[in-house]
Amino acid sequence: MNKKLTKFDIFFVFGFIFSLVVGVAAFFYGLQVGKEQTEAKYALVIEELTLSRDEQSSSYQQQQLVSFYHTVLQPFQEFRSTWFRHMQTIEAGGGATDEDDLLKELKRLAQEISGEIKPTTVPESSTLLRNSQTDFLRSLTLFSDAVDRLQNGPGGARLAEAMRTDEIVLEAASFALKAQSGFYEAIWMWHLGMFPDAGEGLPMDLEELTFKEWATLPLNAKNVVISRMLSGIGEFTPFYPQDAAARIDELIASGQAELLAAPEVSALLKTIVAAGAVRADDFYLSKNKLYKQETLPQLPFFH
């Protein structure tokens, strides 16, 4: 028997359907809002991670290396070259050399160049370059202090020897070598930014690096190895690490390294430095022959 629906029944049915529709719509709306909030949250996280990664990879871009070269490294190199030039003049000049004037020039130059380097702004993300700048400044301050001691000491050949062995000079040289190493580490970071997989399996941290292992390294890695070794043995020299790297590659290629009875790279480096067999232009003399295929930043001392 069919029962006729009352108005109440009809309103109840429509009310139920309306509530169901509203409930389903609210559910999907809440779901969509939650999805959008979640996506926004993770998009922010991804953006922060991306920015962090990009910042790290951009910490040692070429323009930063070039800027550091011109504002920090090159001015210090001017002092370093003058230091060795005056030391040779004092050693060879005898009584005809005005040693006091040469020492005064070194002190003035150390203070002047320190004043040039100090205001240089290095990005906080470029930790290696910031530390290198600090160490160059410490080195110059100590060299300035060392000159005061040297002015009150002996002259002639004994003064030249003191310029190599004085306690404060050695400390100043140690900071300079540490700073130099930091700059070449930064160049290596630039290299890894260009070739992210380039560092995998490279024997850069070995204390006794064989000639065969040395041959597997790109020049930027070789320079890091040399700068670390020079810093480790305290060899403050007028040449750059790439000059020593080029000299080592020349000796290995010609077979002369074996004649020097050096079993590995570190021993060979010590031998050629002690013998004065590395010159400031050795890299340029070997560049076209040995390093045509190398990827190097556009820094003046590479080009």
Protein Blocks (a to p, Z undefined) as FASTA:
>chain_A
ZZdddfklmmmmmmmmmmmmmmmmmmmmmmmmmmmmmmmmmmmmmmmmmmmmmmmmmmmg
fklmmmmmmmmmmmmmmmmmmmmmmmmmmmmnmmmlcfklmmmmmmmmmmmmmmmmmmpc
cdfklmmlmmmmmmmmmmmmmmmmmmmmmmmmcehjllmmmmmmgmklmmmmmmmmmmmm
mmmmmmmmmmmmmmmmlmgopafkbmbdcfklmmmpcfklmmmmmmmmmmmnopacfbdf
klmmmmmmmmmmnommmmnopabfklmmmmmmmnopacfklmmmmmmmmmmmpccdddfk
lZZ
